[in-house]
Amino acid sequence: MNRVKITVLETTFNERLAKEYGVIGLGKCPFHKPQDVFYADYAKPLGLCDEAWKAIYQYAFALAHGAGADGQLLYFGDWIRIPGMAIVCCNDGIRPVIFKLESTGELSTN
């Protein structure tokens, strides 16, 4: 199993939805900042938001294990043009954080 590098690409904020549904003073996610980096395999990295991990772990797990069941590279040609990568986000509908997941080719020590 390989380690997967998780990089925060962007923290977003939907002002229209926040105004309509959010609590007063709500802003971008306070847990992550662009360029934060984490490493994972099957376990949540220390410091990564629990809710974000719930939304992205299946992609990290799949990338850690390489090719899909049919032997094809995961996500490549489906919605990603770079092999061994996935661009995904947490499931916060008002202030989602966008992550880049990359298979490192480095064996996990776990």
C-alpha positions in Angstrom: 0.0 0.0 0.0 1.3 3.5 -0.9 1.1 6.7 1.0 -1.2 9.3 -0.4 -0.3 13.0 -0.2 -3.3 15.2 0.6 -2.9 18.9 -0.2 -5.5 21.6 0.5 -6.0 23.4 -2.8 -8.7 25.9 -1.8 -11.1 26.8 0.9 -14.3 28.1 -0.5 -17.3 30.0 0.8 -20.8 30.4 -0.8 -22.0 33.8 0.5 -25.5 33.3 -0.9 -26.1 30.0 0.9 -24.4 31.4 4.1 -26.7 34.4 4.1 -29.8 32.2 3.6 -28.9 29.3 5.9 -25.7 29.9 7.8 -25.3 31.2 11.3 -24.3 34.8 11.7 -20.5 35.3 11.4 -19.9 32.1 9.4 -16.9 32.2 7.2 -14.5 29.9 5.4 -13.5 26.6 7.1 -11.4 27.4 10.1 -9.6 24.0 10.1 -7.6 24.1 6.9 -5.7 26.6 4.8 -4.5 26.3 1.2 -1.2 24.4 0.9 -1.8 22.4 4.1 -0.3 18.9 3.5 -1.2 15.6 5.1 -0.1 12.0 4.3 -2.4 9.0 4.6 -3.0 5.4 3.6 -6.1 3.9 5.3 -6.1 6.0 8.5 -7.0 9.6 9.0 -4.0 11.8 9.2 -3.5 13.7 12.4 -4.8 17.3 12.0 -7.2 16.5 9.2 -10.9 17.4 9.9 -12.9 14.3 10.8 -15.8 15.4 8.4 -13.4 16.0 5.5 -11.8 12.6 6.0 -15.3 11.0 5.9 -15.8 12.6 2.6 -12.4 11.8 1.0 -11.2 8.6 2.6 -12.5 6.3 -0.1 -10.4 8.2 -2.7 -7.3 8.1 -0.5 -7.8 4.4 0.1 -8.3 3.7 -3.6 -5.2 5.7 -4.6 -3.2 4.0 -1.8 -4.0 0.6 -3.4 -3.2 1.7 -7.0 -5.2 0.4 -9.9 -8.9 -0.3 -9.8 -10.5 -3.8 -9.9 -10.4 -3.7 -13.7 -6.7 -2.9 -13.8 -7.3 0.6 -15.0 -5.7 3.7 -13.3 -8.2 5.2 -10.9 -10.0 8.4 -11.9 -7.5 8.9 -14.9 -9.6 9.8 -17.9 -12.8 9.8 -15.9 -12.5 13.3 -14.6 -8.8 13.7 -13.9 -6.2 13.9 -16.7 -3.2 13.1 -14.4 -2.7 9.5 -13.4 -2.6 8.7 -9.6 -4.5 11.8 -8.6 -8.0 12.9 -7.5 -9.5 16.3 -6.9 -12.2 16.0 -4.2 -13.8 18.1 -1.6 -15.4 17.8 1.9 -19.2 17.7 2.1 -19.7 21.1 3.7 -22.2 22.7 1.3 -21.6 26.3 2.4 -17.8 26.3 2.9 -16.3 23.2 1.2 -12.5 22.6 1.2 -11.0 21.3 -2.0 -8.3 18.7 -1.8 -5.7 17.2 -4.2 -4.9 13.6 -3.5 -1.8 12.0 -5.1 -0.4 8.6 -4.9 3.2 9.0 -3.9 4.6 5.7 -4.9 6.1 5.5 -1.4 5.3 2.4 0.6 3.2 3.1 3.7 4.9 2.3 7.0 1.5 1.4 8.7 
